[in-house]
Amino acid sequence: MSVLVICEHSAGSIKSSTLNTVAAALKLDNDVHMLVAGNAVSEVCQKAAAIQGVTKILSVEDSSLSHQLPEVLAPAIASIAKGYSHLLVPATIFGKNLLPRVAGLLDVQQISDVIEIVSEKTFKRPVYAGNAIATVESSDVIKVLSVRTTAFDPASVQGDTSPIEQGDVSTLGGGALTKFVSEELTKSERPELPAAKIVVSGGRGVGSAENFSIIEALADKLGAAVGASRAAVDAGYVSNDYQVGQTGKVVAPQLYIAVGISGAIQHLAGMKDSKVIVAINKDPDAPIFQVADYGLVADLFEAVPELTSKI
């Protein structure tokens, strides 16, 4: 049977996480279908049809999906998924919000944060904040997986087009108990955090929201995304959109610069797969130095502005 990937998209563009999820799906089967759901998604469908390895696009288009509320979307996905052997979504906020509802409707076990496809029914996923890797075998008829996108290289966009079919909208949930109220979007010229090649993160040691400007200045010089530890987010220095870690976003950039971050295990779980890790901290015994490729024991308020000025 074929594999179904749920497309994550926004403002007419496909999220990079979807390309990583397609790459994971191709390790299961060469016949990969993609479900694109939303309101006025014809442009997204055309872009999805050009992804290498995707053989068919299913378009579910309805005004009730303007904000892709999982309560509305989950019943339709569950109905469509019954014709597939595997259902994959990226392990992003979108996927984490949607997939448990789909798995519940299908009465199957969700397998979260898959980092390796061993076989069509065996998968590897991190446990204990990434300190151990569990090998999971599923006997469910439909395997429902969320994919850790940093573990798979993105599928390429080939330019050819796959056929686009209209999906059934009659199974959409009514959403009677849920309604969209408002949203607050963070607008930035910087790269999106999970897909950035360079990330500069600040921790509790930065001291205040005002001081976080030195982190942003360095990031802007490097063309990097800005991240933060949970301690910095909880202290109100930045919004939780910036949080990197077990309860935040998982990143694996080419370069990760940790400034004023002690290196709690929950934070390390979200960034330790980075190719090169640089740590700046005044405490020589900070755990972050145990995973860092380069460590600088220094006052961040002196080191970071100097580093920024010399780039």
N, C-alpha and C positions, 0 to 999 in steps of 0.2 A: 504494500500500500504506500501511497505518497506521504510526504511530510508537509505539514502546514506551518508557515511562519506568519506571525502577526506583525504587521508593519507599524512601527512607531514613527509618527510624522507630526509636523507642526508648521503652520504658516506656509503650506504648499511645498515643503521640503522634507525629504526623508532623513530621519536621524541616522547618524553614523552607526549607532548601536544595531540598527536593522541589518546592516551589511555584515557585521560580525556574526549575527545570529544566522544569517543565510549560510555563512561559511561553516558553522557548526552543523546546520541541517544537511549540507552536502556530504558530510562524513557519515550520514545515516542512509541517504538515498540520493540518487541522481535526479529523481522526480520531485522537485520542490515547488510547492504552490505558495502564494503569498496572499493574505487577506488584507485589503486596504479598506478601513472603515472610517466614515466621517461624513461631513457635509461638504458638497462640492469638491470631490476628491479626484476628478478626472485628470488633473495635472499630476497629482501624486501617482496615480495609476500608470501614467505614461513613463514616469521616471522609474517606477518599480519594475516595469516591463523590460527595462534595459539592464537590469542587474544580472550578471552572469550566473547561470545555474538555476534561475527561476524559470519554470516552464509554463506557468499559468498564473494570472492575476484574478482574484475574486474581489469584485468591488461591491461593498455594502454602503450605500449612500442614502442618507436620510437626515432631515433637519433635526431630529432628536439627537443626532450624534455630533452636533456642532462642537461640543466640549468633550466628547468621547467619555462620558460618564461610565464607569465600569458596570454600574447597576443596570444600565441600558444595554451595553454592548455584550456583556458576559453571556446572556442566554443565546444570542445569535451565534457567538463563537462556539459555544457548547454544542449547538445543533449542527453546525457545519463540521466541527471536529470529529463527529461520529463516523465520518467517511475517511478518516486518516489513521495512520498507525502512530504518528508522533505529532505533538503540538508544541511549538517553540516560541518563546517570547524573550526579549532581552531582559536581563535582571536589573532593570532600571526602576525608577519610581513608577513609571507607566506599567511595566510588567508586574511589579510587586503588588500593585493595586488591583490589577486585573486577574492575574492567574489563579489565586486562591478561590475566587468566585467561580471561575470556569471549572477548576478541578472538583469543587464541591458539587456543581451541577452534573458533572460527568460521573461522580462517585468514584474518583480515582485519587491516588496519592500524588501530590505535586513533588517533583524533585528540583530543588532550588540550587542556583549558583553552580551549574555544571561547568567544569573546567576542562573536561576531556571526555570524548566519546570513545568508549572501549569497544562496544558492540551495539547492536540495535536495542538491547535491553540492559546493558551495563554501562554505568557512568561514574565518573569521579567528581567529587565536590569537596570543598574545604569545610572542616568543622573545627570547633574550639579556636575561633578567630584565626583560622588558617594554620594552626600549629600541627594539625593532622589532616590527612586526606582520606576521606571515606570512599570506598568502592561500593556503589549501590546497584543492586539488580532488581528490576521491576518486572512483575508478572502481569501488570495491568494490560488490558487490551489496547488502551490508548495511553501512551507515555506522555505526560505533561511536564515540560521542562522549562525552567528559566535558565538563560545562558549568561555566564559571566563574560562580558564582551571583551575584556582585556586578555582573555585566554585564547582568542581566535583572531587571526588576521582577517581584515574585512574582505568581503567578496568584491570583485571588480565590476565596474559598469562597462558593459561591452558595446552598447550602442544598438544591438539588435533588439527587436521587440517581441515579447511573448504575448499570446492571446489574452484578452481581457474579457471576463464574463461577469454578468451582473449576479450578485448573490441575493439570497432571499431576505427581505426585510421584515417579513411577517413574524419572525421569532424574536425581534428586538424586545427587550424588557420595557415595560411602561415607565419605570422609574417613579412610581406613585409616591414612594416614601423618600425620594431624593430629588432635589432640584438644584440647579446651578444658581448660585447667588452672585459671586464675583470672583475675580482673580487679580493677583498682583504679580506682574511679570518684571523680572530683573533684566534690564537692558544694558548690554555691555558690548564694547568693541573688541573685547578680549576673546580668545578661543573658548569654546565650550569645555568645561572642566574634564569630563570623562574622555574626550577625544583629543585633548591638548598634548602636544609633544614636549612642552615644558610647563611645569607647575611650580609656583612659588607659594608656599604655605606658611602661615603665621600661627603661633600658639599663644598660650596664656602669658608667656614671657614678653609679648608685644606690649601688654599693659593697658591698652585702651583702644577704643574705636578710632580716636584721633591719630594715635600712633600707627595704626594699620596702614596709613598712607605711605609709610616707607616700604611696606611690602608691595603695595600697588605700584609704586614708582619703579621698583626693581623689575616687577613683572612686565610693566609697560616697556621698559628698555629691552627686555628679552623677548618680547612678543609672546608672553606666557599667560596662562590662566592663573587665577588666584584661588588658593585653597585655605583651609583653616582646620585646626583640631577642634574636637568637640568642646574642649575647655574654653576655647576662644569664642565659639558660637554661644555656649551657655552663658558666658560673661557678657554677651551682647555686643562684642566687637564687630561682628559681621552677621549676616543672615544665615540660616541653615542651608541655603543653596550652596554655600562654600564648603560645607563640612566633608572632610575626607576621613574615611574609617569604616569600621564594621557597621555602624548605624548611619553612615553617610554614603558617600560615593566612593567607588573603587576606581583607582587610576593606575595606569602603568605607562607613564611618559618616558621619553628618552632621558629626561633630566628632571629630578625632583629636588627642590631646595626647601629644606625644613628649617624655619627660623623661629627660635624661641619655643620649640616643641620638645618636650621631654622624651616622648616616644612610648606612650602607653600602648599596651598590646592591642587595644581596640583601634588605635590610629595606625599602627604598623600593618594591621590586617588589610587596610585599604590602600597601602602604597608600597609595600615591600617588594612588589614585582617590578618596580621602576628600574630602568636599565642602569642609571647612575643616580646615586643618592648623595646629596650634599647636606650636611647638618651644621648649623651655626647655633651654639648654645654656650652660655658662660659656665655651665656645670659640667666638668670633665667626666663625671660619672653618670650622665644622662643616658638612659637606655638607647636613645636614638643613635648614639655613636656605634652601637654594636651591629647595626645594619647599614651604616653609612659607608660609602666608598671614600668620601672625603669629609673630614671633620675639622671644624674650626672652633676652638675654645676661645670665645671672645664675647665682648658686650655687643649685642646685636645693634644697639643704637649708634655704635661707632663703625662696626664692620659693614653693615648693610648699606648705609649712605656712601661709604668709601667704595664699596664694590659697585654700586650703581653709577657713581661718578666716573669710574674707570672703564665702564663698558662702552 
